[in-house]
């Protein structure tokens, strides 16, 4: 009985990333109280997968398929082992031409490779999710992806910004993690590309793609213009882009030592016991949640 208990404990640690790890949760934006809880490690990887997809202007369905695939293949963990030579979030194999081991262990590269193969599947958006995923993965368990579709849809809705103020994390940083506004900028560029930092009206290749705080401003804060990607059109599209960036920051809070994220009259604060998006006191109306504006990401230092 003791051995069984130990084995069960170790299995839980493998799936969740360790006991006592600060938690993240995403809730449905439709009011049906559906939720999915996951670890900061999983949150970072899910945010990267989503950002890579939206940076390529792929539809939400592609992001949902990618997230469900990674949930099945690695539980959204960047594994350095697997069946035969399988590695990473999607358990891609160097021997099958997915890339070098070093490339596959880069979550942004791995996500890009998955999307490159997915878009070549005819009518992938119309296929059942498990069929589309299997056309890419060629797994020995072709029906395994279907069970992750509800959780993947929740994650995709939050991380693409379709659902506002629905993703939260405890945000307690680890002692050995990289931190500071420069680390936040580097991670944003890694996932979204340089355009994410480019001020409104600045053409690609013009000026610096890594804006710095103005004199007298809070040097711990990265202020993101809600432009580019899905945020270059209507107010609704800009609002969606803003919530994508805000949720990305919360998902990366523990790894990047992010203390506070503010957008559209709502604010998330690390270590807050309820871990909610609370009104900032200046915009309590429901419509303010979708309003356009800058996303402010404040680091611990």
Residue pairs with C-beta under 8 A, 6 or more apart in sequence:
9 19
12 19
13 19
15 75
16 39
17 39
17 40
17 41
17 42
17 77
18 39
21 39
21 40
21 41
22 39
22 40
22 169
22 170
22 171
22 172
22 254
23 37
23 38
23 39
23 40
23 169
23 170
24 37
24 38
24 39
24 40
24 42
24 43
24 167
24 168
24 169
24 170
24 250
24 251
25 35
25 36
25 37
25 38
25 167
25 168
25 169
25 275
26 35
26 36
26 38
26 154
26 155
26 157
26 158
26 166
26 167
26 168
27 33
27 34
27 35
27 154
27 166
27 167
28 34
28 35
28 154
28 157
28 163
28 166
29 157
29 158
29 162
29 163
29 164
29 166
34 150
34 154
35 154
36 150
36 151
36 154
36 155
38 46
38 76
40 169
40 251
40 253
40 254
40 255
41 76
41 77
41 78
42 75
42 76
42 77
43 167
43 169
43 250
43 251
43 252
44 107
44 251
44 252
44 255
45 70
45 76
45 77
45 78
45 89
45 107
46 67
46 70
46 76
46 155
46 159
46 251
47 159
47 191
47 247
47 248
47 251
47 252
48 107
48 108
48 111
48 190
48 191
49 63
49 66
49 67
49 70
49 89
49 107
49 111
49 114
50 63
50 66
50 67
50 155
50 156
50 159
50 160
50 244
50 248
51 159
51 191
51 192
51 244
51 248
52 108
52 111
52 112
52 115
52 191
53 62
53 63
53 66
53 111
53 115
54 63
54 160
54 192
54 229
54 230
54 244
55 191
55 192
55 193
55 229
56 112
56 115
57 229
58 115
58 119
59 125
60 156
60 157
60 160
60 162
61 124
61 125
62 115
62 118
62 119
62 124
62 125
63 156
63 159
63 160
64 129
64 149
64 152
64 153
64 156
65 118
65 124
65 129
65 132
65 133
65 152
66 111
66 114
66 115
66 118
67 76
67 148
67 151
67 152
67 155
67 156
68 129
68 133
68 145
68 148
68 149
68 151
68 152
69 90
69 114
69 133
69 136
69 137
69 145
69 148
70 76
70 89
70 90
71 148
71 151
71 152
72 133
72 144
72 145
72 147
72 148
73 89
73 90
73 91
73 137
73 139
74 82
74 88
74 89
74 90
74 91
76 89
77 89
78 88
78 89
78 105
78 107
79 87
79 88
79 89
79 91
80 87
80 105
81 87
82 91
83 91
84 93
84 95
85 93
85 94
85 95
85 101
86 92
86 93
87 93
87 94
87 101
87 104
87 105
88 104
88 105
88 107
88 110
89 107
89 110
89 111
90 110
90 111
90 113
90 114
90 137
91 137
92 98
92 99
92 104
92 110
92 113
92 114
94 100
94 101
94 104
98 104
98 110
98 113
99 109
99 110
99 113
103 109
103 110
104 110
104 113
108 190
108 191
114 136
117 136
118 124
118 132
118 135
118 136
121 127
121 132
121 135
121 136
124 132
124 135
125 132
127 135
128 146
129 145
129 146
129 149
129 152
130 142
130 143
130 144
130 145
130 146
130 149
131 142
133 139
133 145
134 142
134 145
137 145
156 162
157 163
157 166
158 166
158 167
158 243
158 247
159 167
159 244
159 247
159 248
159 251
160 230
160 240
160 244
161 230
161 239
161 240
161 241
161 242
161 243
161 244
161 245
161 246
161 247
162 240
162 243
163 243
164 239
164 243
164 264
164 266
164 289
164 290
165 243
165 266
165 277
165 289
166 247
167 247
167 250
167 251
168 250
168 268
168 275
168 276
168 277
169 250
169 251
169 253
169 254
169 270
169 275
170 254
170 270
170 271
170 275
171 250
171 253
171 254
171 258
171 259
171 268
171 269
171 270
171 271
171 275
172 254
172 270
172 271
173 179
173 253
173 254
173 255
173 256
173 257
173 270
173 300
174 254
174 255
177 254
177 255
177 256
177 257
178 255
178 256
178 257
179 256
179 257
179 299
179 300
179 301
180 220
180 257
180 299
180 300
180 301
181 213
181 219
181 220
181 221
181 222
181 297
181 299
183 256
183 257
183 299
184 222
184 249
184 252
184 256
184 258
184 297
184 299
185 197
185 210
185 222
187 252
187 256
188 196
188 197
188 222
188 224
188 248
189 196
189 197
189 209
189 210
191 248
192 229
194 204
194 209
194 210
195 204
195 209
195 228
195 229
196 224
196 228
196 229
196 245
197 209
197 210
197 211
197 224
198 204
198 207
198 209
198 211
198 225
198 227
198 228
199 207
199 211
199 225
199 227
200 225
200 227
211 223
213 219
213 221
213 223
218 298
220 259
220 298
220 299
220 300
220 301
221 296
221 297
221 298
221 299
222 296
222 297
222 298
222 299
223 294
223 295
223 296
223 297
224 245
224 294
224 295
224 296
224 297
225 294
226 238
226 239
226 241
226 242
226 245
226 292
226 293
226 294
226 295
227 238
227 241
228 241
229 241
229 244
230 237
230 240
230 241
230 244
231 237
231 238
231 240
231 241
231 242
231 292
232 238
232 241
235 290
235 291
235 292
236 290
238 292
239 264
239 289
239 290
239 291
239 292
240 290
242 263
242 264
242 292
242 293
242 295
243 263
243 264
245 263
245 295
246 261
246 262
246 263
246 266
246 268
246 295
249 258
249 261
249 295
249 297
250 258
250 261
250 268
252 258
253 259
253 261
253 270
256 299
257 299
257 300
257 301
258 270
258 297
258 298
258 299
258 300
259 269
259 270
259 298
259 299
259 300
260 267
260 268
260 269
260 270
260 296
260 297
260 298
261 267
261 268
261 295
261 296
261 297
261 298
262 268
262 280
262 295
262 296
262 298
263 293
263 294
263 295
263 296
264 283
264 288
264 289
264 290
264 291
264 292
264 293
265 279
265 280
265 282
265 283
265 284
265 285
265 288
265 289
265 291
266 277
266 278
266 279
266 280
266 288
266 289
267 277
267 278
267 279
267 280
268 275
268 276
268 277
268 278
269 278
272 278
283 291
